[in-house]
Amino acid sequence: MTRTETGRKDRCMPRGRVPKAIVIGAGIGGLTAAVALRRVGVDVEVHERASDLWPAGTGLSLMSNALSALRSLGIDLALERRGRVIETFQFLHATGRPVRSLPLKEIGDRLGSPSVSIHRSDLQQALLEKLGDRSVRLGASAMDFTPTADGVRVCFTDGSEAHGDVLIGADGFRSAVRRQLTGPEEPREPGYVCWMATTPFSHPRFTDGCVRHYWGPGQRFGLIDIGHGQAYWWGTKNMPPATARAWNGGKAEIARAFAGWADEVREAIRVTPEHAIVSVPAQDRPFLERWGEGPVTLLGDAAHPMLTSLGQGAGTAVEDAVVLARSLAAATDLRQGLRTYESMRRARARRMVDLSHRVSHIEQYERPLPRKLRDAYLRWVPAPVLYRQNMSLLTFDSSW
Ligand SMILES: Cc1cc2nc3c(=O)[nH]c(=O)nc-3n(C[C@H](O)[C@H](O)[C@H](O)COP(=O)(O)OP(=O)(O)OC[C@H]3O[C@@H](n4cnc5c(N)ncnc54)[C@H](O)[C@@H]3O)c2cc1C
């Protein structure tokens, strides 16, 4: 038996040697999985297609559940240097008239884990500080895998190979590992584009720790304090899926889309350099029931890509990583440990995917009557109901 960093005896370790996991993808899910697996005594190799680890990415909300999971791994976001605790979360009309606030702060206080907004590269930095970047092989694009008698072999496009006891496909939305498990699949496209950027920003209504979601007809705008004088904003607009996929308009087109919206919305777009704006089509996939086979499993967006409406894609990947490590540590057989992980995560991940899809549909309403009914519901739904709904999403059992 091997003793781990947690001091617990781990039953999954093959006699006489440390088991090895090959993780494909050094995104939020892959890096967190590497930290978590190492914590339970598994040797980890991470293989990442990109040639460097500094994404041009923008901001991200990490809700209380994700913070609980990260903290259980000893990952410190060092909020004094990176990110910002969410103090207020408000829904507003396009013109800035308030609709309702969400009780995220109260829930965070009750759970002892706040929700935070952070730049993606800051989160990645915190994960790498814990992991040590020597564990990540860059420029390694996984092509396919072959289960073997004692584990699994992965082949890369440069002709290299990696061998391990288990393979964790954390290679995101267009996962090569998933493709081999399931065959080709088409994404689900609800028909809107999402523009995003981070920028230095100040405005009287851009208060410390604010998250402000503005709703217009078939359009939304999010304005989020990620700390240290920086705003993360995103905007959406309904359009045919093919147009959203191929969108290559400029900042002027985005500014036109939000003309007449609240002053702070227009100002955030105005001060953002054109090159800082990223555009992605809204896409997810129908929920996949089977995430693995034999020595292979999936994690994060590779397993359950979701639309962004709950701000839980990365959070769910982080939760996966903790449950994966717990399941392997408790298993007598590694492959059985992977199946336990999958069955423990299925219901929660399905709920996140399905709810994100439904909420996104409602949020992007265009016609006046459905919008009026939606806004009235949100305005009048009793506070305890709102609290309960959010509480269950934001709670993660982080005990080891
Ligand atoms: C507009 C937008 C806003 C979002 N906002 C939020 C939010 O506020 N909160 C939140 O929690 N989530 C949010 N998400 C979702 C979140 O970004 C994802 O759920 C999260 O990044 C998933 O992490 P991952 O590690 O599973 O995948 P990814 O972050 O996609 O990482 C996958 C990694 O695998 C690598 N890779 C891919 N293929 C290969 C290969 N063949 N070989 C080797 N490496 C490979 C990629 O280069 C990448 O580094 C948002 C998403 C979008 C699009």
Ligand as a Chemical Component Dictionary entry (heavy atoms), coordinates in Angstrom:
data_LIG
# 
_chem_comp.id                   LIG 
_chem_comp.type                 NON-POLYMER 
_chem_comp.pdbx_formal_charge   0 
_chem_comp.three_letter_code    LIG 
# 
loop_
_chem_comp_atom.comp_id 
_chem_comp_atom.atom_id 
_chem_comp_atom.alt_atom_id 
_chem_comp_atom.type_symbol 
_chem_comp_atom.charge 
_chem_comp_atom.model_Cartn_x 
_chem_comp_atom.model_Cartn_y 
_chem_comp_atom.model_Cartn_z 
_chem_comp_atom.pdbx_ordinal 
LIG C1  C1  C 0 -17.605 32.261 -23.945 1  
LIG C2  C2  C 0 -17.357 31.288 -22.834 2  
LIG C3  C3  C 0 -17.506 31.715 -21.522 3  
LIG C4  C4  C 0 -17.317 30.795 -20.471 4  
LIG N1  N1  N 0 -17.476 31.223 -19.189 5  
LIG C5  C5  C 0 -17.310 30.358 -18.181 6  
LIG C6  C6  C 0 -17.461 30.776 -16.825 7  
LIG O1  O1  O 0 -17.700 31.943 -16.540 8  
LIG N2  N2  N 0 -17.291 29.853 -15.845 9  
LIG C7  C7  C 0 -16.989 28.546 -16.128 10 
LIG O2  O2  O 0 -16.858 27.753 -15.176 11 
LIG N3  N3  N 0 -16.845 28.123 -17.389 12 
LIG C8  C8  C 0 -16.998 28.979 -18.421 13 
LIG N4  N4  N 0 -16.838 28.565 -19.697 14 
LIG C9  C9  C 0 -16.562 27.155 -19.959 15 
LIG C10 C10 C 0 -15.112 26.825 -19.708 16 
LIG O3  O3  O 0 -14.288 27.661 -20.501 17 
LIG C11 C11 C 0 -14.847 25.377 -20.065 18 
LIG O4  O4  O 0 -15.845 24.561 -19.520 19 
LIG C12 C12 C 0 -13.513 24.949 -19.530 20 
LIG O5  O5  O 0 -12.483 25.702 -20.128 21 
LIG C13 C13 C 0 -13.300 23.469 -19.802 22 
LIG O6  O6  O 0 -12.011 23.115 -19.428 23 
LIG P1  P1  P 0 -11.349 21.825 -20.073 24 
LIG O7  O7  O 0 -10.015 21.733 -19.434 25 
LIG O8  O8  O 0 -12.276 20.672 -19.985 26 
LIG O9  O9  O 0 -11.227 22.155 -21.616 27 
LIG P2  P2  P 0 -10.350 23.272 -22.331 28 
LIG O10 O10 O 0 -10.229 24.477 -21.477 29 
LIG O11 O11 O 0 -10.911 23.422 -23.696 30 
LIG O12 O12 O 0 -8.901  22.630 -22.424 31 
LIG C14 C14 C 0 -8.632  21.567 -23.307 32 
LIG C15 C15 C 0 -7.138  21.563 -23.575 33 
LIG O13 O13 O 0 -6.826  20.417 -24.367 34 
LIG C16 C16 C 0 -5.938  20.797 -25.412 35 
LIG N5  N5  N 0 -6.135  19.850 -26.519 36 
LIG C17 C17 C 0 -7.175  19.765 -27.366 37 
LIG N6  N6  N 0 -7.007  18.738 -28.215 38 
LIG C18 C18 C 0 -5.826  18.159 -27.891 39 
LIG C19 C19 C 0 -5.108  17.049 -28.401 40 
LIG N7  N7  N 0 -5.568  16.311 -29.438 41 
LIG N8  N8  N 0 -3.927  16.709 -27.839 42 
LIG C20 C20 C 0 -3.427  17.441 -26.793 43 
LIG N9  N9  N 0 -4.075  18.506 -26.269 44 
LIG C21 C21 C 0 -5.258  18.862 -26.808 45 
LIG C22 C22 C 0 -6.346  22.227 -25.750 46 
LIG O14 O14 O 0 -5.298  22.923 -26.398 47 
LIG C23 C23 C 0 -6.660  22.785 -24.362 48 
LIG O15 O15 O 0 -5.521  23.323 -23.743 49 
LIG C24 C24 C 0 -16.992 29.451 -20.765 50 
LIG C25 C25 C 0 -16.824 29.037 -22.083 51 
LIG C26 C26 C 0 -16.991 29.954 -23.107 52 
LIG C27 C27 C 0 -16.825 29.477 -24.542 53 
# 
loop_
_chem_comp_bond.comp_id 
_chem_comp_bond.atom_id_1 
_chem_comp_bond.atom_id_2 
_chem_comp_bond.value_order 
_chem_comp_bond.pdbx_ordinal 
LIG C1  C2  SING 1  
LIG C2  C3  SING 2  
LIG C2  C26 DOUB 3  
LIG C3  C4  DOUB 4  
LIG C4  N1  SING 5  
LIG C4  C24 SING 6  
LIG N1  C5  DOUB 7  
LIG C5  C6  SING 8  
LIG C5  C8  SING 9  
LIG C6  O1  DOUB 10 
LIG C6  N2  SING 11 
LIG N2  C7  SING 12 
LIG C7  O2  DOUB 13 
LIG C7  N3  SING 14 
LIG N3  C8  DOUB 15 
LIG C8  N4  SING 16 
LIG N4  C9  SING 17 
LIG N4  C24 SING 18 
LIG C9  C10 SING 19 
LIG C10 O3  SING 20 
LIG C10 C11 SING 21 
LIG C11 O4  SING 22 
LIG C11 C12 SING 23 
LIG C12 O5  SING 24 
LIG C12 C13 SING 25 
LIG C13 O6  SING 26 
LIG O6  P1  SING 27 
LIG P1  O7  DOUB 28 
LIG P1  O8  SING 29 
LIG P1  O9  SING 30 
LIG O9  P2  SING 31 
LIG P2  O10 DOUB 32 
LIG P2  O11 SING 33 
LIG P2  O12 SING 34 
LIG O12 C14 SING 35 
LIG C14 C15 SING 36 
LIG C15 O13 SING 37 
LIG C15 C23 SING 38 
LIG O13 C16 SING 39 
LIG C16 N5  SING 40 
LIG C16 C22 SING 41 
LIG N5  C17 SING 42 
LIG N5  C21 SING 43 
LIG C17 N6  DOUB 44 
LIG N6  C18 SING 45 
LIG C18 C19 SING 46 
LIG C18 C21 DOUB 47 
LIG C19 N7  SING 48 
LIG C19 N8  DOUB 49 
LIG N8  C20 SING 50 
LIG C20 N9  DOUB 51 
LIG N9  C21 SING 52 
LIG C22 O14 SING 53 
LIG C22 C23 SING 54 
LIG C23 O15 SING 55 
LIG C24 C25 DOUB 56 
LIG C25 C26 SING 57 
LIG C26 C27 SING 58 
# 
